[in-house]
Amino acid sequence: MTGHPLVDGGDHEDATRLAAEAARLLLAVRRELDRPGADPAAVGREGDRRSHELLAAALAARHPDDAVVSEEAPPTPGAPGSGRTWVVDPLDGTREFAETGSTDWAVHVALVVEGQPVAGAVALPARDLVLSTVPAPPPPPPGGEVLRLLVSRSRPPAFVAPLAAALGAEVIPMGSAGAKAMAVVLGEADAYVHAGGQHEWDSAAPVAVAVAAGLHTSRLDGSPLVYGTPGAWLPDLVVCRPEVAGPLLAALEASL
């Protein structure tokens, strides 16, 4: 990850530091949920806004020549020839963030160069965890006999039932793309599949960390994930243990 000529160790450190700083801010904002009469939707909007402002200001100060793509604002163009774009999701899983006691929400910070997320960090604030590309997470421990398959809690793909049947898998709904991808990194699940629409900020940082941990990442058809596209649209995703990639992709092909 650190060998690219447009990336250095400071980029990995910045991704980790900024994700951690946003995590601390969001935990402070989330305490507003404990106040009598708190409006969860308003607390969620406040978390989105304040986390974005923190990340945008920090990136502008630390990397003024780089482009920035965030879920919460129009893209900020970089200097000509920079070739570097920070892709951030200041609060991935706003719905879960606004639910008292939930832990499946995240902060994503990634640096994309030549179509690939080459540095990144995912914070899971409610779990007091930040996983990053440097130091890379260790490979997850071996899985069990039943494949644990993560899908969106609010928008599970239509093909989940036949896919799970073909694989003999246990389907586990969860919020936040970052939380699902990091569950695979941590060995709490074996695979995460998504279809039906996502933007690059939903997956850039999780994919960077998953790749650093030695996991398989791809589109549903097995083709590479490519970032930095017009509209920042990347509608489907697979993150899984490398040893289950073959059977999973074959079952996906049959189920789609």
C-alpha positions as YAML, in Angstrom:
chain: A
units: angstrom
residues:
- id: 1
  name: MET
  ca: [0.00, 0.00, 0.00]
- id: 2
  name: THR
  ca: [2.79, 2.46, 0.78]
- id: 3
  name: GLY
  ca: [4.74, 1.69, -2.42]
- id: 4
  name: HIS
  ca: [2.71, 3.91, -4.79]
- id: 5
  name: PRO
  ca: [4.66, 7.03, -5.84]
- id: 6
  name: LEU
  ca: [1.67, 9.27, -5.07]
- id: 7
  name: VAL
  ca: [1.11, 7.81, -1.59]
- id: 8
  name: ASP
  ca: [3.26, 7.92, 1.53]
- id: 9
  name: GLY
  ca: [3.00, 6.82, 5.13]
- id: 10
  name: GLY
  ca: [1.52, 10.16, 6.11]
- id: 11
  name: ASP
  ca: [-1.54, 9.44, 3.99]
- id: 12
  name: HIS
  ca: [-2.28, 6.25, 5.91]
- id: 13
  name: GLU
  ca: [-1.72, 8.11, 9.19]
- id: 14
  name: ASP
  ca: [-4.02, 10.94, 8.12]
- id: 15
  name: ALA
  ca: [-6.80, 8.53, 7.15]
- id: 16
  name: THR
  ca: [-6.55, 6.82, 10.54]
- id: 17
  name: ARG
  ca: [-6.30, 10.04, 12.53]
- id: 18
  name: LEU
  ca: [-9.21, 11.72, 10.76]
- id: 19
  name: ALA
  ca: [-11.47, 8.68, 11.09]
- id: 20
  name: ALA
  ca: [-10.67, 8.56, 14.81]
- id: 21
  name: GLU
  ca: [-11.31, 12.29, 15.26]
- id: 22
  name: ALA
  ca: [-14.65, 12.06, 13.48]
- id: 23
  name: ALA
  ca: [-15.53, 9.03, 15.61]
- id: 24
  name: ARG
  ca: [-14.95, 10.99, 18.83]
- id: 25
  name: LEU
  ca: [-17.04, 13.89, 17.55]
- id: 26
  name: LEU
  ca: [-19.89, 11.58, 16.55]
- id: 27
  name: LEU
  ca: [-19.94, 9.89, 19.94]
- id: 28
  name: ALA
  ca: [-20.32, 13.33, 21.53]
- id: 29
  name: VAL
  ca: [-23.14, 14.22, 19.15]
- id: 30
  name: ARG
  ca: [-24.84, 10.88, 19.74]
- id: 31
  name: ARG
  ca: [-25.10, 11.57, 23.47]
- id: 32
  name: GLU
  ca: [-27.83, 14.04, 22.50]
- id: 33
  name: LEU
  ca: [-30.06, 10.98, 21.99]
- id: 34
  name: ASP
  ca: [-30.11, 10.54, 25.76]
- id: 35
  name: ARG
  ca: [-31.79, 13.90, 26.33]
- id: 36
  name: PRO
  ca: [-35.56, 13.89, 26.98]
- id: 37
  name: GLY
  ca: [-37.47, 14.74, 23.84]
- id: 38
  name: ALA
  ca: [-34.49, 14.27, 21.52]
- id: 39
  name: ASP
  ca: [-35.37, 13.94, 17.83]
- id: 40
  name: PRO
  ca: [-33.34, 10.99, 16.46]
- id: 41
  name: ALA
  ca: [-33.59, 12.23, 12.88]
- id: 42
  name: ALA
  ca: [-32.26, 15.66, 13.87]
- id: 43
  name: VAL
  ca: [-29.42, 14.05, 15.81]
- id: 44
  name: GLY
  ca: [-28.55, 11.99, 12.75]
- id: 45
  name: ARG
  ca: [-28.51, 15.07, 10.53]
- id: 46
  name: GLU
  ca: [-26.31, 16.88, 13.03]
- id: 47
  name: GLY
  ca: [-23.88, 13.96, 13.07]
- id: 48
  name: ASP
  ca: [-23.68, 13.95, 9.26]
- id: 49
  name: ARG
  ca: [-23.10, 17.70, 9.13]
- id: 50
  name: ARG
  ca: [-20.53, 18.05, 11.87]
- id: 51
  name: SER
  ca: [-18.50, 15.01, 10.86]
- id: 52
  name: HIS
  ca: [-18.40, 16.25, 7.26]
- id: 53
  name: GLU
  ca: [-17.28, 19.72, 8.37]
- id: 54
  name: LEU
  ca: [-14.47, 18.22, 10.48]
- id: 55
  name: LEU
  ca: [-13.20, 15.99, 7.67]
- id: 56
  name: ALA
  ca: [-13.54, 18.63, 4.95]
- id: 57
  name: ALA
  ca: [-11.65, 21.26, 6.96]
- id: 58
  name: ALA
  ca: [-8.88, 18.84, 7.93]
- id: 59
  name: LEU
  ca: [-8.38, 17.59, 4.37]
- id: 60
  name: ALA
  ca: [-8.38, 21.12, 2.97]
- id: 61
  name: ALA
  ca: [-5.68, 22.10, 5.46]
- id: 62
  name: ARG
  ca: [-3.56, 18.96, 5.21]
- id: 63
  name: HIS
  ca: [-4.04, 18.13, 1.50]
- id: 64
  name: PRO
  ca: [-5.05, 21.35, -0.26]
- id: 65
  name: ASP
  ca: [-4.13, 20.05, -3.74]
- id: 66
  name: ASP
  ca: [-6.20, 16.88, -3.49]
- id: 67
  name: ALA
  ca: [-9.78, 16.44, -4.65]
- id: 68
  name: VAL
  ca: [-12.41, 15.48, -2.05]
- id: 69
  name: VAL
  ca: [-15.59, 13.49, -2.64]
- id: 70
  name: SER
  ca: [-17.97, 13.29, 0.31]
- id: 71
  name: GLU
  ca: [-21.51, 12.03, 0.68]
- id: 72
  name: GLU
  ca: [-22.46, 15.31, 2.33]
- id: 73
  name: ALA
  ca: [-21.27, 17.91, -0.21]
- id: 74
  name: PRO
  ca: [-20.52, 18.52, -3.89]
- id: 75
  name: PRO
  ca: [-17.07, 17.28, -4.99]
- id: 76
  name: THR
  ca: [-14.11, 19.55, -4.39]
- id: 77
  name: PRO
  ca: [-11.73, 19.50, -7.38]
- id: 78
  name: GLY
  ca: [-8.05, 18.97, -6.78]
- id: 79
  name: ALA
  ca: [-5.12, 20.76, -8.36]
- id: 80
  name: PRO
  ca: [-4.43, 19.78, -11.98]
- id: 81
  name: GLY
  ca: [-2.21, 16.73, -12.12]
- id: 82
  name: SER
  ca: [-2.66, 15.80, -8.46]
- id: 83
  name: GLY
  ca: [-4.16, 12.41, -9.31]
- id: 84
  name: ARG
  ca: [-5.36, 12.02, -5.73]
- id: 85
  name: THR
  ca: [-8.92, 12.02, -4.41]
- id: 86
  name: TRP
  ca: [-10.06, 11.61, -0.83]
- id: 87
  name: VAL
  ca: [-13.36, 9.74, -0.71]
- id: 88
  name: VAL
  ca: [-15.16, 10.04, 2.62]
- id: 89
  name: ASP
  ca: [-18.41, 9.05, 4.22]
- id: 90
  name: PRO
  ca: [-18.60, 11.19, 7.37]
- id: 91
  name: LEU
  ca: [-21.32, 8.97, 8.85]
- id: 92
  name: ASP
  ca: [-22.08, 5.64, 7.21]
- id: 93
  name: GLY
  ca: [-25.30, 4.32, 8.72]
- id: 94
  name: THR
  ca: [-27.13, 7.46, 9.80]
- id: 95
  name: ARG
  ca: [-30.24, 5.40, 10.58]
- id: 96
  name: GLU
  ca: [-28.28, 3.17, 12.97]
- id: 97
  name: PHE
  ca: [-26.44, 6.15, 14.47]
- id: 98
  name: ALA
  ca: [-29.81, 7.59, 15.51]
- id: 99
  name: GLU
  ca: [-30.88, 4.34, 17.23]
- id: 100
  name: THR
  ca: [-29.91, 4.14, 20.88]
- id: 101
  name: GLY
  ca: [-27.62, 1.19, 21.56]
- id: 102
  name: SER
  ca: [-26.80, 0.32, 17.94]
- id: 103
  name: THR
  ca: [-23.16, -0.26, 16.99]
- id: 104
  name: ASP
  ca: [-23.37, -0.84, 13.22]
- id: 105
  name: TRP
  ca: [-22.42, 2.62, 11.96]
- id: 106
  name: ALA
  ca: [-19.06, 3.92, 10.82]
- id: 107
  name: VAL
  ca: [-16.78, 6.65, 9.49]
- id: 108
  name: HIS
  ca: [-14.97, 6.11, 6.16]
- id: 109
  name: VAL
  ca: [-11.84, 7.95, 5.02]
- id: 110
  name: ALA
  ca: [-10.01, 6.75, 1.89]
- id: 111
  name: LEU
  ca: [-7.46, 8.04, -0.58]
- id: 112
  name: VAL
  ca: [-8.09, 6.94, -4.18]
- id: 113
  name: VAL
  ca: [-5.28, 6.99, -6.76]
- id: 114
  name: GLU
  ca: [-5.60, 5.65, -10.31]
- id: 115
  name: GLY
  ca: [-8.99, 4.13, -9.61]
- id: 116
  name: GLN
  ca: [-8.00, 2.27, -6.46]
- id: 117
  name: PRO
  ca: [-8.38, 3.06, -2.73]
- id: 118
  name: VAL
  ca: [-4.72, 2.90, -1.70]
- id: 119
  name: ALA
  ca: [-4.97, 4.22, 1.85]
- id: 120
  name: GLY
  ca: [-7.90, 4.24, 4.18]
- id: 121
  name: ALA
  ca: [-9.46, 3.77, 7.58]
- id: 122
  name: VAL
  ca: [-12.84, 2.73, 8.91]
- id: 123
  name: ALA
  ca: [-13.85, 3.78, 12.40]
- id: 124
  name: LEU
  ca: [-16.52, 1.88, 14.30]
- id: 125
  name: PRO
  ca: [-17.07, 4.51, 17.02]
- id: 126
  name: ALA
  ca: [-19.60, 2.62, 19.14]
- id: 127
  name: ARG
  ca: [-17.09, -0.26, 19.35]
- id: 128
  name: ASP
  ca: [-14.07, 1.98, 19.96]
- id: 129
  name: LEU
  ca: [-12.33, 0.50, 16.90]
- id: 130
  name: VAL
  ca: [-10.42, 2.02, 13.99]
- id: 131
  name: LEU
  ca: [-9.17, -0.37, 11.30]
- id: 132
  name: SER
  ca: [-6.76, 0.98, 8.71]
- id: 133
  name: THR
  ca: [-4.44, 0.08, 5.86]
- id: 134
  name: VAL
  ca: [-1.30, 0.74, 7.95]
- id: 135
  name: PRO
  ca: [-0.90, -1.16, 10.13]
- id: 136
  name: ALA
  ca: [-2.99, -3.65, 8.20]
- id: 137
  name: PRO
  ca: [-5.40, -5.84, 10.16]
- id: 138
  name: PRO
  ca: [-4.30, -9.46, 10.48]
- id: 139
  name: PRO
  ca: [-6.07, -11.98, 8.26]
- id: 140
  name: PRO
  ca: [-9.30, -13.15, 9.89]
- id: 141
  name: PRO
  ca: [-9.28, -16.50, 11.70]
- id: 142
  name: PRO
  ca: [-10.71, -19.55, 9.89]
- id: 143
  name: GLY
  ca: [-14.47, -19.63, 9.45]
- id: 144
  name: GLY
  ca: [-16.84, -22.30, 10.67]
- id: 145
  name: GLU
  ca: [-18.79, -24.93, 8.76]
- id: 146
  name: VAL
  ca: [-21.71, -22.59, 7.96]
- id: 147
  name: LEU
  ca: [-20.92, -19.56, 5.83]
- id: 148
  name: ARG
  ca: [-22.04, -16.34, 7.53]
- id: 149
  name: LEU
  ca: [-23.37, -13.99, 4.86]
- id: 150
  name: LEU
  ca: [-23.89, -10.30, 5.62]
- id: 151
  name: VAL
  ca: [-26.47, -8.24, 3.72]
- id: 152
  name: SER
  ca: [-28.00, -4.82, 4.05]
- id: 153
  name: ARG
  ca: [-30.42, -4.51, 6.92]
- id: 154
  name: SER
  ca: [-32.66, -2.08, 5.02]
- id: 155
  name: ARG
  ca: [-32.08, -3.16, 1.39]
- id: 156
  name: PRO
  ca: [-31.15, -6.85, 1.16]
- id: 157
  name: PRO
  ca: [-30.57, -7.98, -2.44]
- id: 158
  name: ALA
  ca: [-33.47, -9.80, -4.10]
- id: 159
  name: PHE
  ca: [-31.24, -12.81, -4.80]
- id: 160
  name: VAL
  ca: [-30.31, -13.42, -1.15]
- id: 161
  name: ALA
  ca: [-32.67, -16.37, -0.59]
- id: 162
  name: PRO
  ca: [-31.47, -18.49, -3.54]
- id: 163
  name: LEU
  ca: [-27.86, -17.49, -2.89]
- id: 164
  name: ALA
  ca: [-28.06, -18.54, 0.76]
- id: 165
  name: ALA
  ca: [-29.77, -21.80, -0.20]
- id: 166
  name: ALA
  ca: [-27.08, -22.62, -2.75]
- id: 167
  name: LEU
  ca: [-24.31, -21.96, -0.23]
- id: 168
  name: GLY
  ca: [-26.05, -23.33, 2.87]
- id: 169
  name: ALA
  ca: [-25.36, -19.91, 4.38]
- id: 170
  name: GLU
  ca: [-26.69, -18.11, 7.41]
- id: 171
  name: VAL
  ca: [-27.95, -14.65, 6.37]
- id: 172
  name: ILE
  ca: [-27.15, -11.83, 8.80]
- id: 173
  name: PRO
  ca: [-28.71, -8.38, 8.22]
- id: 174
  name: MET
  ca: [-26.62, -5.42, 9.40]
- id: 175
  name: GLY
  ca: [-26.51, -1.66, 8.88]
- id: 176
  name: SER
  ca: [-23.59, 0.34, 7.44]
- id: 177
  name: ALA
  ca: [-21.45, -0.97, 4.62]
- id: 178
  name: GLY
  ca: [-18.38, -0.21, 6.70]
- id: 179
  name: ALA
  ca: [-19.66, -2.19, 9.66]
- id: 180
  name: LYS
  ca: [-20.43, -5.18, 7.42]
- id: 181
  name: ALA
  ca: [-17.07, -5.14, 5.63]
- id: 182
  name: MET
  ca: [-15.20, -4.78, 8.93]
- id: 183
  name: ALA
  ca: [-17.15, -7.71, 10.39]
- id: 184
  name: VAL
  ca: [-15.59, -9.83, 7.64]
- id: 185
  name: VAL
  ca: [-12.15, -8.32, 8.35]
- id: 186
  name: LEU
  ca: [-12.58, -9.13, 12.05]
- id: 187
  name: GLY
  ca: [-13.67, -12.70, 11.37]
- id: 188
  name: GLU
  ca: [-17.20, -12.13, 12.65]
- id: 189
  name: ALA
  ca: [-18.64, -13.09, 9.25]
- id: 190
  name: ASP
  ca: [-17.35, -14.73, 6.09]
- id: 191
  name: ALA
  ca: [-18.78, -12.61, 3.29]
- id: 192
  name: TYR
  ca: [-20.67, -9.41, 2.56]
- id: 193
  name: VAL
  ca: [-22.62, -8.94, -0.65]
- id: 194
  name: HIS
  ca: [-24.53, -5.89, -1.83]
- id: 195
  name: ALA
  ca: [-26.59, -5.02, -4.88]
- id: 196
  name: GLY
  ca: [-29.11, -2.36, -5.75]
- id: 197
  name: GLY
  ca: [-26.95, 0.73, -5.51]
- id: 198
  name: GLN
  ca: [-24.11, 2.31, -3.60]
- id: 199
  name: HIS
  ca: [-21.79, 5.26, -4.10]
- id: 200
  name: GLU
  ca: [-18.01, 5.16, -3.93]
- id: 201
  name: TRP
  ca: [-17.96, 6.66, -0.44]
- id: 202
  name: ASP
  ca: [-19.92, 3.65, 0.81]
- id: 203
  name: SER
  ca: [-17.14, 1.22, -0.04]
- id: 204
  name: ALA
  ca: [-13.80, 2.96, -0.78]
- id: 205
  name: ALA
  ca: [-12.42, 2.92, 2.75]
- id: 206
  name: PRO
  ca: [-13.88, -0.51, 3.65]
- id: 207
  name: VAL
  ca: [-12.37, -1.99, 0.48]
- id: 208
  name: ALA
  ca: [-8.98, -0.41, 1.19]
- id: 209
  name: VAL
  ca: [-8.91, -1.98, 4.65]
- id: 210
  name: ALA
  ca: [-10.27, -5.33, 3.43]
- id: 211
  name: VAL
  ca: [-7.61, -5.56, 0.71]
- id: 212
  name: ALA
  ca: [-4.91, -4.72, 3.26]
- id: 213
  name: ALA
  ca: [-6.20, -7.61, 5.40]
- id: 214
  name: GLY
  ca: [-5.89, -10.02, 2.45]
- id: 215
  name: LEU
  ca: [-9.59, -10.34, 1.65]
- id: 216
  name: HIS
  ca: [-11.22, -10.70, -1.77]
- id: 217
  name: THR
  ca: [-13.07, -7.64, -3.05]
- id: 218
  name: SER
  ca: [-14.90, -7.29, -6.37]
- id: 219
  name: ARG
  ca: [-18.13, -6.53, -8.16]
- id: 220
  name: LEU
  ca: [-20.80, -9.24, -8.05]
- id: 221
  name: ASP
  ca: [-19.58, -10.61, -11.38]
- id: 222
  name: GLY
  ca: [-16.02, -10.86, -10.09]
- id: 223
  name: SER
  ca: [-14.76, -7.83, -12.03]
- id: 224
  name: PRO
  ca: [-12.54, -5.26, -10.27]
- id: 225
  name: LEU
  ca: [-13.93, -2.38, -8.26]
- id: 226
  name: VAL
  ca: [-12.95, 0.91, -9.94]
- id: 227
  name: TYR
  ca: [-13.19, 4.27, -8.18]
- id: 228
  name: GLY
  ca: [-13.02, 7.85, -9.37]
- id: 229
  name: THR
  ca: [-15.81, 7.48, -11.93]
- id: 230
  name: PRO
  ca: [-18.28, 10.22, -12.96]
- id: 231
  name: GLY
  ca: [-21.13, 10.34, -10.49]
- id: 232
  name: ALA
  ca: [-19.16, 8.23, -7.97]
- id: 233
  name: TRP
  ca: [-21.61, 5.36, -8.57]
- id: 234
  name: LEU
  ca: [-20.53, 1.81, -7.70]
- id: 235
  name: PRO
  ca: [-23.73, -0.21, -7.29]
- id: 236
  name: ASP
  ca: [-22.62, -3.66, -6.12]
- id: 237
  name: LEU
  ca: [-19.92, -5.21, -4.01]
- id: 238
  name: VAL
  ca: [-18.45, -8.45, -2.66]
- id: 239
  name: VAL
  ca: [-16.09, -8.61, 0.32]
- id: 240
  name: CYS
  ca: [-15.18, -12.08, 1.50]
- id: 241
  name: ARG
  ca: [-12.52, -14.46, 2.69]
- id: 242
  name: PRO
  ca: [-10.33, -15.44, -0.25]
- id: 243
  name: GLU
  ca: [-11.09, -19.13, 0.19]
- id: 244
  name: VAL
  ca: [-14.84, -18.62, -0.26]
- id: 245
  name: ALA
  ca: [-14.58, -16.24, -3.23]
- id: 246
  name: GLY
  ca: [-14.76, -18.98, -5.87]
- id: 247
  name: PRO
  ca: [-17.87, -20.74, -4.54]
- id: 248
  name: LEU
  ca: [-19.53, -17.43, -3.68]
- id: 249
  name: LEU
  ca: [-18.99, -15.89, -7.12]
- id: 250
  name: ALA
  ca: [-20.19, -19.09, -8.81]
- id: 251
  name: ALA
  ca: [-23.34, -19.10, -6.68]
- id: 252
  name: LEU
  ca: [-23.88, -15.41, -7.43]
- id: 253
  name: GLU
  ca: [-23.64, -16.06, -11.15]
- id: 254
  name: ALA
  ca: [-26.31, -18.74, -10.83]
- id: 255
  name: SER
  ca: [-28.54, -16.58, -8.62]
- id: 256
  name: LEU
  ca: [-28.48, -13.32, -10.59]
...
